[in-house]
Amino acid sequence: MKINKKAALHNLGCKVNAYETEAMQQILENAGYEIVPFTEYADVYVVNTCSVTNMADRKSRQMLHKAKKMNPDAIVVGAGCYVQTKEAEALLDDTVDIVIGNNKKHELLAMLEAYENDHGKCGNVIDINHEKQEYEEMFLERTAEHTRAFIKVQDGCNQFCSYCIIPYTRGRIRSRAIEDVVDEVRRLADNGYKEVVLTGIHLSSYGRDTGKETLLDVIEAVDSIDGIERIRLGSLEPRIVTDEFVSRISSMKKLCPHFHLSLQSGCDKTLKAMNRKYDTAEYLKGCEILRKYYDNPAITTDVIVGFPGETEEDFKITKAFVEKVHFYEMHIFKYSRRKGTVADKMKEQVADTVKSERSAVLLALEKVQSLEY
Ligand code: F3S
């Protein structure tokens, strides 16, 4: 169907958001829209926003404004996490014509039609933080990359880390049906994709809502699909790495021995203040199990420096722990305050200069460890 309309999309934030942006793009393509780069003139602009930091909020607003500037007559759609938390603000913003919160992105086309018929600002943002939701099924047949596809298998988070807004923007955990994951991966394999990366907002929680299948079952189902040669996993919670888990995945030859185990801090006091659900002993145990079953697995991680209350002594403990684990790669983040979180209200905020110093120390260590690996 040719409708002679152009649409442009822009993604902000994580891989799950990127998956949903690609799924929305395919909805528009299937409806006959021509997809053009975001920097070009279009009739519809979709910005899939992020709200993970105050900076992400600002960037989301900037991209929405940029879209309206490019074509003042265009329909500008603000979707995702920023508009989810800032619904009223976004609705009041003259640049945004349609507001679509999380779990409603599959309704994009219907909302565009409604807008064109009534020509009125419209929004569909549910109270995701309090109402129980079903998994929002969206589907990809192709992606921006030619051989690798990120597949979303899980949404939502029940962890409530004290620095993180995501549980409020995404709501509680919900798992995608295994048959739908398999269907999508099969179709991607038929289209020439060789590698899939299984992702989620909190991947390790897969199945905890349904009490049925687990993440292991998803990996095994994907492993059995012809045409797929490599499987990678998104970020994992350290406590999922048990003997049973690793002994089963290590028998699947398609699964790449690369594991991203989110650490955030190597100091138990700080982990507690972050409301992380593991301690360093459990984390180390997970790494040891991986190293028992795999010969030199690539273990990567995220570390936040300058979390409120992190003293010089606490930071030294983190550094020593990082040296002990020895990572292939580390992503170092300076703690960034996020309104609406518990950590934002903590009194002992760390000065930016101190955060920068600590970040530089870990970055230097990361270089050495990466080379050694
Ligand atoms: Fe951002 Fe939402 Fe992902 S806040 S990091 S787009 S879950």
Residues whose N, C-alpha, C, O or C-beta is under 5 A from the ligand:
A	BS01	F3S	L12 G13 C14 N17 T49 C50 S51 V52 C81 I166
